[in-house]
């Protein structure tokens, strides 16, 4: 089965302006981000024990898309509308939750959701047959790297001051049996979707996302 890296679109023809959301919504200041329910308190190690306050406002020239790249959120995930949430809910996913969010566009409030992933290891992925490489700032490829577990991957990133990106993902026996169509790679901070989900998003003309095919 093919897999694809999923990320927010940076194509201005599609999103209008980058980054598309303001640092804080109109009428707020940055002290708002210090609140007890602030989105800056989110992480991908665990689900929050509070209901996060998720409010975003688009920049003047930004476009309202199915997925919105948020500002000032401290975890990796996705801001999605109802249409995109339905696609994810129709898939087989690793540990996740949806939290209510609002997006302000031209003074109108729209209902969105924060898709929050929690995962602590590479369970289900054959690290011996998969291919990973180190990158500078997550963009420029440096060299292939190998590791046997999450701790070794974290050690490589610390020692080389780099980020790691996947080039090829192969499922192990457990992963093939418990096949997941959407999952989050810890510390590598990548969201991966199966070919079926990719095709569905393309067929439904989902906006605000980009895809990169993994070998």
WOBEL-V139589 format. One record per pair of residues at least 24 apart in sequence whose C-alpha atoms are under 7 Angstrom apart, sorted by the first residue. I is the first residue (numbers start at 1). J is the second residue. If there is no record, write none. Layout:
BEGIN
I|J + I|J
END
This chain:
BEGIN
1|195 + 2|194 + 2|195 + 2|214 + 3|192 + 3|193 + 3|194 + 3|195 + 3|213 + 3|214 + 4|192 + 4|193 + 4|194 + 4|195 + 4|211 + 4|212 + 4|213 + 4|214 + 5|190 + 5|191 + 5|192 + 5|193 + 5|211 + 5|212 + 5|213 + 5|214 + 6|191 + 6|192 + 6|193 + 6|209 + 6|210 + 6|211 + 6|212 + 7|209 + 7|210 + 7|211 + 8|69 + 8|208 + 8|209 + 8|210 + 9|208 + 9|209 + 9|210 + 14|208 + 15|62 + 15|63 + 15|65 + 15|208 + 16|61 + 16|62 + 16|63 + 17|61 + 17|62 + 20|58 + 20|59 + 20|62 + 20|69 + 21|56 + 21|57 + 21|58 + 21|59 + 21|69 + 21|70 + 21|71 + 22|57 + 22|58 + 22|59 + 22|71 + 23|71 + 23|72 + 24|56 + 25|56 + 25|57 + 39|73 + 39|74 + 40|72 + 40|73 + 40|74 + 41|74 + 42|74 + 42|75 + 43|74 + 43|75 + 44|75 + 44|76 + 44|117 + 44|118 + 44|119 + 45|118 + 45|119 + 45|120 + 46|118 + 47|118 + 54|101 + 54|102 + 55|101 + 55|102 + 55|103 + 56|102 + 56|103 + 56|104 + 57|103 + 57|104 + 57|105 + 58|104 + 58|105 + 64|105 + 65|207 + 65|208 + 66|206 + 66|207 + 66|208 + 67|207 + 67|208 + 67|209 + 68|208 + 76|189 + 77|114 + 77|115 + 77|116 + 77|117 + 78|114 + 78|115 + 79|112 + 79|113 + 79|114 + 79|115 + 80|112 + 80|113 + 80|114 + 81|111 + 81|112 + 81|113 + 82|112 + 91|181 + 92|180 + 92|181 + 92|182 + 93|180 + 93|181 + 93|182 + 93|183 + 94|180 + 94|182 + 94|183 + 95|119 + 117|184 + 119|184 + 119|186 + 120|186 + 121|150 + 121|186 + 122|149 + 122|150 + 122|185 + 124|171 + 124|172 + 124|174 + 124|175 + 125|169 + 125|170 + 125|171 + 125|172 + 125|175 + 126|170 + 126|171 + 126|172 + 129|170 + 130|168 + 130|169 + 130|170 + 131|166 + 131|167 + 131|168 + 131|169 + 132|164 + 132|165 + 132|166 + 132|167 + 132|168 + 133|164 + 133|165 + 133|166 + 134|162 + 134|163 + 134|164 + 134|165 + 135|162 + 135|163 + 135|164 + 135|165 + 136|162 + 136|163 + 137|162 + 137|163 + 138|163 + 163|188 + 164|188 + 167|214 + 167|215 + 168|214 + 168|215 + 169|214
END
